[in-house]
């Protein structure tokens, strides 16, 4: 798998997590612990995407 493909997959996962966060926030019985976990995972993905994108720019 190329770096670009990996970044694309991570970006899609990042968007899915954002949707989960928004759905959870819209719920009257929102689980704030779960929302925090989702936000941490989203941040980890964002950092990984940034790192891979920067590496790809250096190699091209």
C-alpha positions in Angstrom: 0.0 0.0 0.0 1.4 3.4 -0.9 1.6 6.2 1.5 -1.1 8.1 -0.3 -3.5 5.2 0.0 -2.7 4.9 3.7 -3.3 8.6 4.2 -6.6 8.3 2.3 -7.7 5.4 4.5 -6.8 7.2 7.7 -8.6 10.3 6.5 -11.8 8.3 5.9 -11.5 6.8 9.4 -11.0 10.3 10.8 -14.2 11.4 9.1 -16.1 8.4 10.4 -15.0 9.2 13.9 -16.1 12.8 13.5 -19.6 11.5 12.5 -19.7 9.2 15.6 -18.7 12.2 17.8 -21.5 14.4 16.3 -24.1 11.6 16.6 -23.1 11.0 20.3 -23.3 14.8 21.0 -26.7 14.9 19.5 -27.9 12.2 21.8 -29.8 13.3 24.9 -27.9 10.7 26.9 -24.4 11.5 25.5 -21.6 9.5 27.0 -18.9 12.1 27.6 -16.3 9.5 28.4 -16.9 7.8 25.1 -16.8 11.2 23.3 -13.5 12.0 24.9 -12.1 8.6 23.8 -13.3 9.3 20.2 -11.7 12.7 20.2 -8.4 11.3 21.4 -8.5 8.7 18.6 -9.4 11.4 16.1 -6.4 13.5 17.2 -4.1 10.5 17.0 -5.3 9.9 13.4 -4.8 13.6 12.5 -1.2 13.5 13.8 -0.5 10.3 11.9 -2.0 11.8 8.7 0.1 14.9 9.2 3.3 12.9 9.8 2.7 10.6 6.7 1.8 13.6 4.5 5.0 15.4 5.6 7.1 12.3 4.9 5.5 11.9 1.5 6.3 15.5 0.5 10.0 15.0 1.6 10.3 11.8 -0.6 8.7 13.4 -3.7 
